[in-house]
């Protein structure tokens, strides 16, 4: 639910020093284009400069009234729900102007906190595969400050891992905060990039192909390499795997083909579509919803995230396929969750909700155990199947 603050901002009425500094940090071109905003733990500041009075809309509904300063700067504050994405735009003379979609609202666990020790990101390491002959992949490890070599750590593998190597992306901050609060176990995070053979990128071949080659690559090559430096748990109960888009279906496939090796799956905007489908030769990810309904149940826990503005192309429909996945998992009793928002095909929503994703995936984890039978939550069982409501016509 959106909660708008009652007080709009105006420089002419004595805008706070902090807000003034925030506006100073915004790009002038963004302010003029109506795309400027700043946020901090759900508190948003919007700013636009023009002579005519604009109207602000947030998540397609009228937002707080804008206040005007002497130089034509219009500003407003709003407090928005955290852990998800929002959109905004303006109307000027009845016409839509400016705005952005996929605006993340980060919660408190996504910000640095005093007293929380930082984990350590390794240097980039390079691996040449034998399972994929000639495939060269970069990877990094992120090790929490609480890691103790005498106690084997849980493991989480992240596809497209190069995107997590900057602390500005907030994932490392979330890992630190949740580990400190004991909301997730001490674990070694492995950030692995899709590889290349010569100059050819193999991302789709690795990620979208529906077989067990990629998970064997992880189990037989990458994890043993990391295991030379760190003490790792070897039970699937203590391993999770995550990714977005093609990396999302890749994460699901790893657990689908090897549920005893990876039992926890995080799939964001997963490409459960026909990208590597070759009719009569190999299945594509588009068949997963039916396979889930027809094949024996795997003991895995799955978080799916997508948005109703995700891709629609010749490979398929990302929103509809993720809903199909959710309904199939629900029907067959899987421990799953679908987080479905307004986003397009990017990582903003998943990044904003990362704390919730990780806490849910690792809930009730007990380091004294090596297995657990995952059961669908009672709250989920009580809910109906997902249904589609046409909203754009």
C-alpha positions, 0 to 999 in steps of 0.5 A: 500500500502507498502512503503519501506524506501530507507535507509537500516540499517547496524551496520557497517555503523553506525546503530542508537542508537535506532535501535541498542537498538531495535536489542539488545531487540530482542531474539537471537534465533528469529534473527537466525531463521529469525522471528525477527522484531520490529515495531512502528506505521508502521515503521518496523525493520527486522533483521536476522543473517547468513553468506549467503545473504538473500532476504527479502520478505514482503507480498509476494513481494520483500522487501527492500535490507538488509544491512550486518554488520561485525558479519553477522547481516542483517537488513532493515527498512520498513514502512508498512500500519497500521491498518492491518496485514502483513507477511514476510519471507526470501529467502536463496539460492532460498529457503524460510526461516523463517518469520511470518504471522499475523504481526500487524501494529498498528496506532497512536491510539493504543499507549499511548498518553501524557495527555490522562487519563486512564480508570479503570479496575475492579477486576475480578468478578464471576457470577453464572447463573440461565439461564444456571444452574450452569454456572460460568463466570468471568467478568470485567468492564473497565470504562473510566476516563470521566464516570459521574454517572449522565449521563448514559453511553453507553455499549459494551460487549466483548466476551472472555473478559479475553483477553482484561484485559491486557493493553499490548493488546492495546485495553484499550489504544484505548478506552482511546484515542478514548474516549478522542478524542470524536470519541466514546461515554463514555461507560462501557466496559464489558469483559466477559469470557466463563463459565464453568459448573463444569470442562466442558467448555461451550464456544461453547455451549454459543457462537455457539448455534443459539438461544437467550439464551446467549443474555438473559443471558447478558440482564437478569443477567450480565447487571443488575449486572453491572447496580448496580455499574454504570449508563447504557443506556438501549436503544439498540442504545447505546449498542454494542457487540463484539467477535472473532471466536465463540465470533464473531458469538455470537455477531452477534446472540445477535443482530440478536435475539434481535436487539432492545437490541444490534444494533452494532456488531463487529465480527472478524474471525466469526465462521459462520459455523456448529460448533453446527449444529445438523441436524434436531434438531438445525441450525448452524451458516452456515445458517446465510447467507441464513437467512439474505437473506430470513428473515425480515431485522434487524436494526443493524450495522455490522463490519465483519473482516476475512482473506483469510488464515482463517480456513478450516475444517469439520465445514466449511470455515471461509473465504467463510462464511464471504464473504457469510455473507457480500454479504447477508448483502449487498444484503439486504441493511444492514449497514455493512463493511467487512474488509478482509485481509491476516490473519489466525485464530487469533486476530492480524488483528482485534486488529490492526484495532480496532480504525477504527472498533470502530469509524465506529460502533459508527459514528454519535452517538448522546446521545440525541437519543435512536434510529436510522435507519441504512442505507447502506453507499452510498460508499458501495452501489456503490461497486459490490458484493464480488467475490473469486479469487483463489490465492494459486494454 
